[in-house]
Structure formats: structure tokens, C-alpha cells
């Protein structure tokens, strides 16, 4: 039986035994298992028999053969790996070949890595950049990498910008990163959000969670046109961007909205709000992090398919809209999220850790229960909100009394 322990034992006997072991296996699955479990290989490891596996039709065999060759770090393999990187039909195999060249950290690998900077696949170019950054400071290499700031791929641009063109962030925030202004805590402000935000110092917010007005769906939000509505949102989100601390978050709760038809001779119009605002959020510097879907009970939403229930005409089918979106964005920064976390003391970090039972998917089910009782001349409304999935339960109870 083929086990990790057996492979380790064979490896101690030398390359000859390993080669014979592979030759006795006719199935690709066993060969992959052997390659995956070779572990550490000494510099004098003879990988000639591994090179024969580069001709395999099985992508996993070729991929693991390259990983094995890369462990040896034999400079004589650079030419072989370069040919694989240029000609293999699998992107994964090509990328691993470039990565193996880079991991040699050898100046002899520089010409091959530079050659791969002209590849059509951004993932291949990114691996070549990674290998060349080992030699950052070399005038010729820096010159070639800096030119990639004009590359059409946004990920490549971001890497080069961070490595060569990013100025050190000079924060406008007079406070330390974890802190907030006391006068902003537990404060409710009535006014035009565009005017109010201008009164707040830049880099004051850690998180903005907002559910913007739905376009002309409520009396409190009347706009002359959908274009004017989007322009309003763009202005607000740009101000929020300026007021948000480096690397902190914006969560936008919204969904497509239906503007009813004015008569039976006209049709209603559905506007895709979350999709129409996404592009200008990205353009102003928000980085898209996640999308979370709120799933509501069907009884809580407007019935859109009552007519379809009768006529069953396929072109007129309209499902009931049971979902809303939570679109999660982060203010653009070259710093990783760990940097934000490190700005806090250990006790705060420890106390903020999420306990077991958290929601593991991006679909959150929300259920509402409404109970109404009559007592004397007073109505009692009990609104029960329950979210439960994968063991997570969040409950809140609101009790209102209204005189009859």
C-alpha cells in the first residue's frame, strides 16, 4: 500500500528506488501522490527522472513534477522550466514553472523572468514580477518593472504602484487610528447628509453602514430622475470616502427597486441600484470586498406574480423579490487588514474576536414575526426578528404601545 511513510522510507534509499517506484505505477493518481509527498529534497537530488514526467498528458502530474524540480533549485533547469512556462497548455502549470524559476533566487534566472513579462496572461506576469522583485534595487530590473505601471491589467498596476510609485501615506487624521472624536459618538444629526458630512474632519469614520433612500419608492425620497438619484449617491459616497480612515469599511444595504406603472397601458420599471452604484464606488477608490445577501420571508415582500398565477405566460413571469444586498467595500490602501488590527491594544483585539456559531455563508436568512394584541384601548405590537442559520442566532424584541 502506498503511504507517506513508505515514500519517505524509499526516499532515504536514494533516487534509484524512487525512480523505480514511479515506474511501477501505471496510474496518474499514484504518481501524483508520490510527488506530493516527497517533502524536502537535498540540493544534490537527481531530478532527471522527474523531468520525464513533464511530458505527461495529465496536468496534475506535470504540475507536481514542476513543483518537485523547483524544490531542487538546480540552475540547469531554468531553460527547461522556461520552455514549459511558454508552451504548456495549462495556465496553472505555466504559472508554477515561472514561480519555480523565481524561487531559485538566482541571477541566472533574471533573463527568463524578464522574458515572461511580455506574456499575455496577467497571472504569469505577476509571478515573473514576484521573482524579479528579489533583485529590487538593480537599476536595469527596476527600469523594466517600472514600465509595467502602464500595463492594462489593474492588478499588475497595483503591484508596481505599491513597489515603486506609492508615496508614504500622510494621514490627515489628528487622532490615532483606533480613536474617534467624542462629539461624534451616540449623536443623531438632522440635515442634508451632503452638508453635514462637510462639517466632519477627514478620516473620522471606521465604518459606515448605510441603507440609502430607494429611488422614488418612498415619500421621503423624491428625485427628478434616476440619473439625478445616482448623482446624489455619488456625491454622498465621495464625501464618506474622505471621512473614512485608511483601510476601513463601507457597507451599503440596497436592492433593485420597482417604480410602479402609471396605468395598465404602461409598464413598471425596475432599477438595478446596487449594480449601478458599484462602478463609481470602485472609481472613487473603494475596493470591493464582499457581497452578502439578505433573504427575507416571501410573505414580507410585495407579491409580483399574482397575475402570472392566473395566465402563466412565460414572458410575463416575475419572481417575488425576497433579497437585499449588503455590498462591502474597503477604503483603498496598500496596507493589509492586519495593519488595521495591529493599531489596537491586545485586550481590544482579544475582546473583539468572533465567537463560534457565526454565519459561514454569504446568504443570511432573516425571519420576521409580528404579534398584535388588544388590551383595553391600547394596541400592543411585538416585532420579533430572528436570524438563524448554521447555528447562529440573533434575536431582538421590540414592544410598542399605541393608544387606540
HUWOUR-V266549 format. One record per helix or strand of 3 or more residues. SS is the DSSP state (~ for helix, > for strand). FROM is the first residue (numbers start at 1). TO is the last residue. If there is no record, write none. Layout:
ss->{SS & SS}
from->{FROM & FROM}
to->{TO & TO}
This chain:
ss->{~ & ~ & ~ & ~ & ~ & ~ & ~ & ~ & ~ & ~ & ~ & ~ & ~ & > & ~ & > & > & > & ~ & > & ~ & ~ & ~ & > & ~ & ~ & > & > & >}
from->{4 & 15 & 28 & 48 & 59 & 75 & 91 & 107 & 122 & 139 & 154 & 182 & 193 & 205 & 226 & 244 & 257 & 269 & 273 & 286 & 298 & 306 & 314 & 323 & 337 & 346 & 363 & 378 & 392}
to->{12 & 23 & 36 & 55 & 72 & 87 & 103 & 118 & 135 & 150 & 165 & 184 & 197 & 210 & 243 & 254 & 259 & 271 & 283 & 296 & 300 & 311 & 316 & 331 & 342 & 351 & 375 & 389 & 403}
